Amino acid sequence: MLPILSFVLIWIIVYAFTKHKKKSVRITMDITTFLLLGSVASLWNQIFGSSFGLWFLLLLILIVFGLIGGYHTDKKGKVELGKSLRIVWRLSFMGLTVLYVMFMFIWMGTAMLA
């Protein structure tokens, strides 16, 4: 439930091995996206009382992947799966971070009211 703390710890470990700040941030973002996916899905399920959170988030990621893949195909005339996947994964990190913070405030607010 604490992917932000995990981000810092993973970055320290990755930076100790790579000694490159940019590369460490990119690798840490990729790893933390998995943690955020689980945390946001769990918070979604608790807030809305459903069990569909993970599947909904994966569906959104697949839809965005299809849109970005289609855009790259139209612009370049070829499929660039690696580049599309990297863009979608980084956008997922950003979106899931925003959702995580928002859902944490909502979850804490509902816990205080209960």
CORTA-V827931 format. One record per residue. RES is the residue in one letter. PSI is psi in degrees with one decimal (999 if undefined). OMEGA is omega as a letter, one per 30 degrees, with the letter a starting at -180 (none if undefined). BURIAL is I if it has 24 or more other ideal C-beta (glycine too) atoms within 12 Angstrom, else O. Layout:
# CORTA-V827931
res & psi & omega & burial
RES & PSI & OMEGA & BURIAL
RES & PSI & OMEGA & BURIAL
This chain:
# CORTA-V827931
res & psi & omega & burial
M & -0.1 & a & O
L & 67.4 & a & O
P & -21.7 & l & I
I & -43.1 & l & O
L & -39.6 & l & O
S & -37.9 & l & I
F & -47.1 & a & I
V & -46.0 & a & O
L & -43.3 & l & O
I & -40.5 & a & I
W & -42.8 & l & I
I & -44.3 & a & O
I & -46.9 & a & O
V & -41.0 & l & I
Y & -34.7 & l & O
A & -33.2 & l & O
F & -40.6 & a & O
T & -33.0 & a & O
K & 18.6 & l & O
H & 120.0 & a & O
K & -47.4 & a & O
K & -45.3 & a & O
K & -38.3 & l & O
S & -41.5 & l & I
V & -44.0 & a & O
R & -45.8 & l & O
I & -41.8 & a & I
T & -38.6 & l & I
M & -42.8 & a & I
D & -42.3 & l & I
I & -42.6 & a & O
T & -25.5 & l & I
T & -39.5 & l & I
F & -44.0 & a & I
L & -40.9 & l & I
L & -38.2 & a & I
L & -46.8 & l & I
G & -41.3 & a & O
S & -45.1 & a & I
V & -39.8 & l & I
A & -42.0 & l & I
S & -45.2 & l & I
L & -40.0 & l & I
W & -48.7 & a & I
N & -38.4 & a & O
Q & -41.8 & a & O
I & -45.7 & a & O
F & -1.7 & l & O
G & 40.0 & a & O
S & 176.7 & l & O
S & 20.8 & a & O
F & 0.3 & a & O
G & -51.1 & a & I
L & -43.7 & a & O
W & -36.5 & l & O
F & -44.1 & l & O
L & -41.7 & l & I
L & -37.8 & l & O
L & -44.1 & l & O
L & -42.2 & l & I
I & -41.9 & l & I
L & -38.4 & l & O
I & -45.6 & l & O
V & -39.1 & l & I
F & -42.4 & l & I
G & -40.8 & l & O
L & -45.1 & a & O
I & -38.9 & l & I
G & -40.9 & l & I
G & -39.5 & l & O
Y & -46.1 & l & O
H & -37.3 & l & O
T & -41.1 & l & O
D & -41.7 & a & O
K & -43.4 & a & O
K & -14.3 & l & O
G & 6.2 & l & O
K & 159.9 & a & O
V & 126.4 & l & O
E & 80.4 & a & O
L & -42.9 & a & O
G & -45.8 & a & O
K & -42.0 & l & O
S & -43.5 & l & I
L & -41.4 & l & O
R & -42.4 & l & O
I & -45.9 & a & O
V & -40.1 & a & I
W & -40.9 & l & I
R & -37.9 & l & I
L & -35.7 & l & O
S & -40.4 & l & I
F & -47.4 & a & I
M & -47.5 & a & O
G & -42.2 & a & O
L & -32.3 & l & I
T & -44.4 & l & I
V & -45.5 & l & O
L & -39.2 & l & I
Y & -48.7 & a & I
V & -44.9 & a & O
M & -46.2 & a & O
F & -32.7 & l & I
M & -42.8 & l & I
F & -42.8 & l & O
I & -44.9 & a & O
W & -43.6 & l & I
M & -37.5 & l & O
G & -42.2 & l & O
T & -32.2 & l & O
A & -34.5 & l & O
M & -32.5 & a & O
L & -24.1 & a & O
A & 999 & none & O
